[in-house]
Amino acid sequence: MSNLKYSIDDLKTQLDSGMIDIKNYLFGVLLCCSLITVTLFISAAFSIYKSRMNKRKRRRYKELKKSTLKRTNSICTELGQN
């Protein structure tokens, strides 16, 4: 009976130490997954910001081009009338 009790206690000790190793492993996996997820979110946010910034630049360029053409046309018509 004492042999059986010793075996059960030994088994419990091994199981407990194994569970600690599994918990550390799972914590490491969770930490890596979290870092990858955060990196992907930051990358996506930067990509969205950059595309919106480029869209604004294109819009400003078009508006500037239109205003320059209007100014040029008005100058040409004024010169033509004078």
N, C-alpha and C positions, 0 to 999 in steps of 0.2 A: 504494500500500500504506500509506503514512504517512497518507494521507487517511482510509482505512478505519479505521486504528488510532485516529486522532483522533476519528472519529465514534463508535467503540465506547467509548472512554474518556468522551466527552461523554455518551453514552447511559447509561453506568454511573453517572456523577455525577448526572444527572437522576433516574435510578431510585432511587439512594440517598437523595437529598433528598426525593423523593416518598414513599419508604418511611418516612422519619422523620416526614413530615407525617401519613401514614396511622396510624403508631404513636401519635402524639400525639392524633389524633382518636379512635382506638379507646380510648386510655387515658382520655380525657375522657368518652366514652360509658360505659365501665366504671365510672368514678368516679360519674357521675350515677346509674347503675343501682344501684350499691352504696348510695348515699345514700337513694334511694327505698326500697330493700329494708329498710334499717335503720329508716327512718321507719315503714314499715308494720309491722315487727315490734314496735317500741316502742308504736305505736298499738294493736295487737292485745293486747299484754301489759297495757296500761293498761285496755283495755276488759274483758278477762277479770277483772282485779283489781277493777274497779268493780262488775261484775255479781256477783262473789262477795261483795263487801262489802255490796251491797244485799240479797243473799239472807240474809246473817247478820243484818242489821238486821231484816228481816221475821221471821226465826225468833225473834229476841230479843223482838220486839214481841208475837208470838203467845204465847210463853212467859210474858211479863209479864202479858198479858191473861188467860191461863188462871189464873195464880197469884192475880191480883186477884179474879177471879170466885170461886175457891175460898175465898179469905179472906173475901170478902163473904158467900158462902153459909154459911161456918162462923159468922160473926158473927151472921147472921140466925137461924140455928138455935139458937145460944146464947141470943139474946134471946128467941126464941120459947119456949125451955124454961124460962127464968127467969120 
